[in-house]
């Protein structure tokens, strides 16, 4: 059952986001199968199974939304590691960042993720929860079935992986300071710290979200979900080349201490090496946060494709 609430939303700390003001948000839940067979078994037996989980979702419709006529353009925004979607506490995840698009006539959607903490790092379960939410919105509201997609920080992994898994429904991708490297990467003598390198607690979440059989690194369980490596190859110069499923724009602050700007620029360069279209806005002096200029540019980027 969808729940409509007109509230001032809270941030991940539970404090009201007064700059947003009071709006109507639609909260709902979807169920998805989060089982994934990574055993590689060739035995003549059924190894897949149903393992259902539930996910909270948030939708915000523009004031000019109509149940009849031309469908409203649907935009999905994937929140970062600190974000949450929770109806009980009025948390709306990444919908906060994309409200300028709502004011311009877009519908905005985000989901909490496959785990209660919402930190799912672009794993299969998060992608399937997001896909089920997308299907629910397309079925029950007058919105487009082709989307514009965005994500910030760890939500950048979710957005990139979702676009690669479901390329037929994604028109374009916009990324705010995306965390893309789960393992460390060396770029021109500079070592870019990976998520796996950070903390024991972060490693535990990677082991949990990607179903590593032990606490050790398991490359095969990341195949298809390692954002920097999907649709890529190493060229004759030993450089990675990434072929994205759609046009991409990336925003990155030079003073970001959470996401390595060198890694993000390398991701942009790896797309350029393929001849695919990508735009890059480097923001001098900006740390790990979005500002009004980035949000307004995201709207203009989306407007090109609808």
Phi, psi and omega in degrees: 000131179278137181247121178263128181223135173256106188215165164272115185291158177258154173276185185291347177268354181091008180265141180298139176269086188295333180293337180280322183078184183275131179217167174266130176237148179248119178255140176206170179236147175234153175251143181214152178276115183257016176278141178221123180272109179243020184284334183070021183290142176250011181295151181278068180207160179280121180253339178284157177202166177272127180219087194274142176229165182238145185223136176275145184224156179224132178235138175234125181258147179287163181295333180270013179298139177226142178284348179242165176083206184293133181297147175284137180294127180267130175241136176247134177235125183261116184291162177277188188297334181272355185277158177214151165243119183207115182295320184299323182253010177059040175262133189242012175058225184285351177303330178305315185289337189252013180298329173303327176290323177298316179297336180268003175110007178271154165265140185238138184225141169212160179231158182290322184121179187277343180245160182298331180279349177076357183267094186240357164058028177078023180281170185303318184299318179294319180296320180289324176297317180295320179295318178296322177295317176303314180297320179298315183292317180296324181287323191255351181226157183275075180234164181289151176268355171250132192246162162255145194226141178212165178194155180236146174053236180294335173294343174296324175296317180299313183296313180299314183292324178295316179298323179285328180282326183234062186295336184288345182250355184255120180279319182200166185226130175237130188236126173263121177033064187285136171271113188243337186259107177289322174253158181296148181227135176262127181235111178051045178083357178257124180271119178267116184297129177270164178302323181297334183280349196282281187227159177299321180294324177292319177300319180300321179291323176296315177303317181290311187289326181256009172056046174297136182294333175226188177278004180269158177302136181226097185300321186294334180282350179261353182299125183092352184228011178261100194304325182284342185254344183297141179051048184224166173207167177260125182277184184294340178270006180078018181258147177281139178238123182249131178250100184284159181278353184198168175298144185228142167235140184232137175244133182212129176276144182284341182257020180289122179259356180262315176248128183289116179302331179296319180294318181295318178293326175296322177299315178298315180295325180293330175287318179300325180297335181275350184084005179279161185274127177211143173241149184224124175246107177269126184254108183294131176080002182266137181267207185274072180199158175265148175235177184298325180298318179295316182294322178290322177294324177300317178300314180295324177296313179300320184299336179294335193251005180241000000 
